[in-house]
Amino acid sequence: MNKVARRIVIAMGAVLLLLAAVALFLESSWFRGWLAGQASEQLGREVEIGDHGIDWGLPLTLRLDEVRIANAPWAEDPMARLGELTVTLDVGVLLQGKIELERLAIERPEVVVLRREDGTTNLDDLLAEEPTEAQEIPLWPKAFHIDRGRLVYRDTGQDIDLDIAFATPGESVQELSLELLGEGRLQDDPLEFQGLLHLDVEERRGVIEAFQGSIGDSQLSGDLALDMGRDVPRLMAELQADELDLDRWGLFDETAAEEEAQEEAEWDRHVARLLEGLKAFEADVDLSLGRLHYAGQSLHDLAVRTTLEEGRLTISRLQAQQQLEEESPRSLNVQGWLESEDQRLLAELQAELDRIDLTAALAPFGFGPLGTLNGSLNTRVVDGGLLFEDTALDYQAQHWGLSLSFTADTRTEGVEGQRIHLVGEGSYEEEPFEFDLLIGSLLDLADPEAPYPVSGELASGETLLWIDGSAVQPFALESLEGSARLEGPSLAELTELTGINLPELPPYHVSGYVSFRENLLSVDGLEGTFGDSDVAGDVSIRFGERPKLWATLVSRQLEADDLLPMLGISPGTGPGETATPEQQQWEAQERRAAMLFPDRDWDLEALRNTDIVLDYEAANVQAEHVPFEDLALALELEQGVMIVEPLQVGLGGGEVRASWIMDSRQAAIEGDLQLALDQVNLAALLDEAGLPEVARDTLGRIGGRGDFRYRGRSMHEVMAGLDGELELAMSQGWLDIIAAELLPLNVANALVAALTGEDQVQLECTYVRFAIDRGLADLTRFFMATEIAHFEGAGAVDLETERMDLAFQGHNIDPTLFTGNSPVELQGSLRDPEVNVITEELIARGALSLLGAIVAPPLAILPWVDPGGGEQVGMGCERAFSEFEE
């Protein structure tokens, strides 16, 4: 062998030795450890390689067996296991100093992903930082293969356990595909799914097609696509499902939702934050769902088509149906868009609602009972305000007894901020009303504590309410405050609406500052009128199972007949009087029936169900034919029993004191009334009775007492069954001589008194006593003594038939010329009595006078001469006073 050949052989042997050494090095355990170290440094987790080998040839293949990647410190077992990792290299390119992967194959990979209750996962540290250029490996194989892969996902917070098998059906990297087959558990529901995942690694796009799955009894299918190669990642989804129950997975916690709603007063900001988080994505979603269960509610036939671009969520279609128990389906159709700007929500939505139950639809937001909505809604959200245009809705809230039908538009001119103009009609507790209101933004209703502005007019029949104030949770009427004005035909018409037994009164007009909190309504500074009377004071009403009213009221002037409707009696209805058409009908009925005490039943149930505490004073009381002066009373009605004590009425310069008890707990009202009259001026009584000339020369003061017991359901029944007695007495005084002489028809003395200028006759005493039994008032005593005559009377008044039959007769003390001296009868109805002279004696005296005129004209006056002796007639003043004092 020559030198050249020998050198070549030596060189080749050296190369072979070097290659052998390199081969031995690459297949050594030291090299395996070096590879594991490099991988550990790249991942930040310990990597173990069980074994490795190299298939020398063309191409060159590196095989790693039993590769294990450590888990997070808090987790057990490896995060990943690779049964075999095979990397095939292009030797030609490798000899040029470059690396090119021909093929990458993974056998039996197993990856475990864990999520704890606090939301942390075993991948957090791997994803915490972006990889550096040194860490990045921009090498992608020409072929990629996975066989018998397995992904395990366990979420202890949401109670999810998944086991997913995956494998590549081919080896193309350009269209990398994974067959997915998974099963597991979502809380208590078994879960299964399968699909084909296509990945475009270079374009960073992924598509899941032919997806099919089940959660419990729910079936889900469709296609999903995620494009990460765009400047903004885009999700495209077309899914169909028969049923989903979100409640089973704890996605809607009503308690948490209520707390969140309370903490988040401006909930448009909450929605804006959600939209803000979506600006990093784009999406096209088309979802069809047979039934969706959430927050204890259900939606049926749900169809949603939305697009998310540049932070704007466009809803091209949102259709759903509500199915409540056995009712026909209720439908919802929504279109529009939402977006976030400067952390505030901007939106424009159009909706058609068919009896949508808002309580069910908005349950996740924790609003509580809301009612149902029906109609067309056109709204915009701008600067936290909800603007309406051409909106017409019907609202029903049975739990509040509220029903509304209205149109809504937004008003910005002439108001502070934005106000919604509502015009419509409705009913509350079955009482109809109309309204024309300016209210605040509906978004502000989400704040359960914030005052909500309300102003405008509400009308129920002829009752009108003007309000200018604010309310908290106005539909539920948690609180209300502001100036108010109320007018109407009678307060009694508000009884059904308020649940308070308000009295029957003539037309009223009142105003004041109203506040309502915790079922207590207060009216401070109340001023106004009822009928022809004025009233002022403070009123409080506590609503509840047993309402109660407190009132302190005063009147400068009280027309007494304005209180008569409380007793079922019509007020004055003549010219200048104020009364409702119904009360005018009452008066016409009473006039036709010639009744003073009508048979109109009182509302006893209302008396039993309402408690009242009332203090009332009237400085000037006006009444026809009665000289009332002032009035003061303290009334307490509790558990159906009313006590009025004291009750004081100024009468003719004197006073009437009364104690009144009324018990409405039985089928009919029962009660007692005690009266005491003191120093009542007789002249004042005569003057108000329409005898001013007689009153001018009359002096005397009357005292008396009454004790009555009654039972009935109307004023007529009470008077028809009245029991008791009434006594009146007067000692000394002066009586107009015309009145004294006319009582026994002493025409001559009246004429003489007028001619001689004597105007008065001394009144020595008067005593009157009525005994009343079952509505029959028997005049058991009537005695009046003057210096010229004594008078007696007898008879009865039937309060049931309202008819009287009374007779009075005078007896002169001295002989009197031209005296008829015949009894006088007071007969007929109480409403229209008649005064008659008993005519038999007058006829006899007239006949004798005619005979005397024929025989001898001077004898004609003899029948008209009274021989006197009246001082012996009657009980006498001493006995009268004795009986009265007993």
MOPEQUI-V612591 format. One record per pair of residues at least 12 apart in sequence whose ideal C-beta (glycine too) atoms are under 7 Angstrom apart, sorted by the first residue. I is the first residue (numbers start at 1). J is the second residue. Records with the same first field share a line. If there is no record, write none. Layout:
I: J, J
//
This chain:
23: 56
26: 54
27: 53, 54
32: 49, 52
35: 49
36: 48, 49
42: 135
43: 69, 126
44: 125, 126
45: 69, 70, 79
46: 70
47: 67, 69
48: 68
49: 64, 67
50: 65, 66
51: 65, 66
52: 64, 65
58: 91
59: 88, 89, 90, 91, 102
60: 89, 91, 94
61: 86, 88
62: 87
63: 84, 86
64: 85
65: 84
66: 83
67: 82, 85
68: 81
71: 122
72: 122, 125
75: 114, 122
77: 112
79: 111, 112, 122
80: 109, 110, 111
81: 110
82: 106, 109
83: 107, 108
84: 107
85: 106
86: 105
87: 101, 104
88: 101, 102, 103
89: 101, 102
90: 102
99: 139
101: 139, 141, 142
102: 141, 142, 143
103: 141, 142, 143
104: 141, 144
105: 145
106: 146
107: 147, 148
108: 148
109: 146, 149
110: 150
111: 151
112: 152
113: 153
114: 154
115: 155, 156, 157
116: 156, 157
117: 156, 157
119: 157
140: 173, 201
141: 173
142: 173
143: 171, 173
144: 168, 171, 173, 176
145: 168, 171
146: 166, 167, 168
147: 167
148: 167
149: 165, 166, 167
150: 163, 165
151: 164, 166
158: 249, 250
159: 187
160: 186
161: 184, 185
162: 182, 184, 191
163: 182, 183, 184
164: 180, 182
165: 181, 182
166: 178, 179, 180
167: 179
173: 201
175: 198, 200
176: 199, 201
177: 196, 197, 198
178: 197
179: 196
180: 194, 195, 197
181: 194
186: 215, 249
187: 248, 249
188: 248
189: 215, 216, 248
190: 216
191: 215
192: 213, 214
193: 211, 212, 213
194: 212
195: 208, 209, 210, 211, 212
196: 209, 210
203: 229
204: 228, 229
205: 227, 228, 229
206: 225, 226
207: 224, 225
208: 223, 224
209: 223
211: 223, 224
217: 243
218: 241, 242, 243, 244
219: 241, 242
220: 239, 241
221: 240
222: 237, 238, 239, 240
223: 238
224: 237
232: 280, 281, 282
233: 281
234: 282, 283
235: 281, 283
236: 284
237: 285
238: 286
239: 287
240: 288
241: 289, 290
242: 290
243: 290, 291
244: 289, 292, 293
245: 293
246: 293, 294
247: 293, 294, 295, 296
252: 294, 295, 364
254: 295, 363, 366
257: 364, 365, 366
258: 366
260: 366
261: 365, 366, 367, 446
262: 448
265: 447, 450
266: 384
267: 443, 446
268: 344, 345, 381, 384, 443
269: 343, 344
271: 345
272: 340, 343, 344, 345
275: 311, 313, 338, 339, 340
276: 340, 343
278: 308, 311
279: 311
281: 308
282: 308, 309
283: 308
284: 307
285: 304, 306
286: 305
287: 304
288: 303
289: 302
294: 364
295: 363, 364
296: 363
297: 360, 363
298: 323
299: 320, 321, 322
300: 321, 323, 329
301: 320, 321
302: 320
303: 317, 319
304: 317, 318
305: 317
311: 339, 340
312: 337, 339
313: 337, 338, 339
314: 337
315: 334, 335, 336, 337
316: 335
317: 335
318: 334
319: 332, 333
320: 332
322: 356, 357, 360
324: 357
330: 354, 355, 356, 357
331: 354
332: 351, 353, 356
333: 351, 352
334: 349, 351
335: 350
336: 348, 349, 350
344: 383, 384
345: 381
346: 381, 382
347: 380, 381
348: 380
349: 379
350: 378
351: 377
352: 376
353: 373, 374, 375, 377
354: 374
355: 372, 374
356: 372, 373
357: 372
358: 370, 371, 372, 373
359: 371
367: 446
369: 399
371: 395, 396, 397
372: 396
373: 393, 395
374: 393, 394
375: 392, 393, 394
376: 391, 392
377: 391, 393
378: 390, 391
379: 391
384: 443
385: 418, 441, 443
386: 441, 442, 443
387: 410, 418
388: 408, 409, 410, 420
389: 409, 410
391: 407, 408
392: 407
393: 406, 408
397: 475
400: 475, 476
401: 428, 429
402: 426, 428, 475
403: 426, 427
404: 424, 426
405: 424, 425, 426
406: 422, 423, 424
407: 423, 424
408: 420, 421, 422
409: 421
411: 438
415: 438
418: 441
419: 438, 439, 440
420: 439, 441, 442
421: 438
422: 435, 437, 439
423: 436
428: 497
429: 496, 497
431: 460, 496, 497
432: 460
433: 458, 459, 460
434: 459
435: 456, 457, 458
436: 456, 457
437: 454, 455, 456
438: 455, 456
439: 453, 454
440: 452, 453
448: 473
449: 472
450: 472
451: 470, 472
452: 470, 471, 472, 474
453: 470
454: 467, 469, 470, 471, 474
455: 467, 468
460: 497
461: 493
462: 488, 489
463: 488, 493, 494
464: 487, 488
465: 484, 486
466: 484, 485
467: 482, 484
468: 482, 483
469: 481, 482, 483
470: 482
477: 516
479: 516, 517
480: 514, 515, 516
481: 514, 515
482: 514
483: 513
484: 511, 512, 514
485: 511
486: 510
487: 508, 509
488: 507, 508
489: 507, 580
490: 504, 505, 580
491: 503, 505, 508
492: 504
495: 606
499: 543, 547
500: 541, 547, 549, 610
501: 603, 606, 607, 609, 610
503: 566
504: 565, 566
505: 530, 531, 562, 565, 566
506: 530, 531, 562, 565, 571, 578, 579, 580, 583
507: 531, 578, 580
508: 528, 529, 530
509: 528, 529
510: 526, 527, 528
511: 527, 528
512: 524, 525, 526, 527
513: 525
519: 542, 543, 544
520: 540, 542
521: 540, 541, 543
522: 540
523: 538, 539
524: 538
526: 538, 539
530: 562
531: 559, 562, 571, 578
532: 559, 562, 577, 578
533: 555, 557, 558, 559, 562
534: 555, 556, 557
535: 553, 555
536: 553, 554
537: 551, 552, 553, 554
538: 552
539: 551
546: 609, 611
547: 610
548: 611
549: 610, 612
550: 613
551: 614
552: 615
553: 616
554: 617
555: 618, 619
556: 619, 620
557: 620, 622
558: 618, 621, 631
559: 622
560: 621, 622, 623, 628
561: 623
565: 583
567: 715
568: 598, 600, 602, 714, 715
569: 598, 715
570: 583, 586, 587, 590
571: 583
573: 587
586: 598
594: 829, 831, 832
595: 802, 831
596: 802, 830, 831
597: 715, 716, 719, 802
598: 715, 716
599: 714, 716
600: 714
601: 713, 714
602: 669, 713, 714
604: 664, 669, 713
607: 637, 640, 664
608: 640, 664, 665
610: 637
611: 637, 638
612: 635, 637
613: 636
614: 635
615: 634
616: 633
617: 631, 632
618: 630, 631
625: 688, 689, 690
626: 688
627: 651, 652, 684, 685, 687, 688
628: 649, 650, 651
629: 650, 651
630: 650
631: 649
632: 648
633: 646, 647
634: 646
640: 663, 664, 665
641: 663, 665
642: 662
643: 661
644: 660
645: 659
647: 660
651: 680
652: 680, 681, 684, 685
653: 679, 681, 684
654: 677, 678, 679, 680, 681, 701
655: 678, 679
656: 675, 677
657: 676
658: 673, 674, 675
659: 674
660: 673
668: 711, 712, 713, 717
669: 711, 712, 713
670: 711
671: 710
672: 708, 709
673: 708
674: 706, 707
675: 705, 706
676: 705
677: 702, 703, 704, 705
678: 703
679: 701, 703
680: 701, 702
681: 701
682: 698, 700, 701, 702, 730, 733
683: 695, 698, 699
686: 698
694: 736, 738, 739
697: 734, 736, 759, 760
698: 734, 735, 736
699: 733, 734
700: 730, 733, 734, 763
701: 730
702: 728, 730
703: 729
704: 727, 728, 729
705: 727
706: 724, 725, 726
707: 724, 725
708: 722, 723, 724
709: 723, 724
710: 722
719: 775, 799
720: 775, 799, 800
721: 774, 775
722: 772, 775, 799
723: 772, 773, 774
724: 772
725: 769, 770, 771, 772
726: 770
727: 768, 769, 884
728: 768
729: 766, 767, 880, 881, 884
730: 765, 766
731: 765, 881
732: 763, 764
733: 763
734: 760, 761, 762, 763
735: 760, 761, 763, 786
736: 759, 760
737: 750, 753, 758, 759, 760, 761
738: 750
740: 761, 786, 788
741: 753
743: 791, 808, 810, 824
744: 789, 810, 812, 819, 821
745: 819, 820, 821, 822, 837
746: 816, 819
747: 818, 820
748: 816, 817, 818, 819
749: 816
761: 786, 787, 788
762: 786, 787
763: 786
764: 785, 786, 787, 877
765: 785, 877, 880, 881
766: 784
767: 781, 783, 880, 883, 884
768: 781, 782
769: 781
775: 798, 799, 800
776: 796, 798
777: 796, 797, 799
778: 796
779: 793, 794, 795, 796, 806
782: 794, 808
783: 874, 875, 880
785: 874, 877
788: 812, 813
789: 810, 811, 812, 813, 870
790: 811, 870, 871, 873, 874
791: 808, 809, 810
792: 809, 873, 874
793: 806, 807, 808
794: 807
795: 807
802: 829, 830, 831
803: 828, 829
804: 826, 827, 828, 830, 833
805: 827
806: 825, 826
807: 823, 824, 825
808: 823, 824
809: 823
811: 870, 873
812: 866, 868, 870
813: 868, 870, 871
814: 868
815: 865, 866, 867, 868
816: 866
817: 861, 864, 865
818: 864
819: 864, 866
820: 842
821: 866
822: 837, 838, 841, 842
823: 838
824: 837
825: 838
845: 863, 864
848: 863
849: 863, 864
//
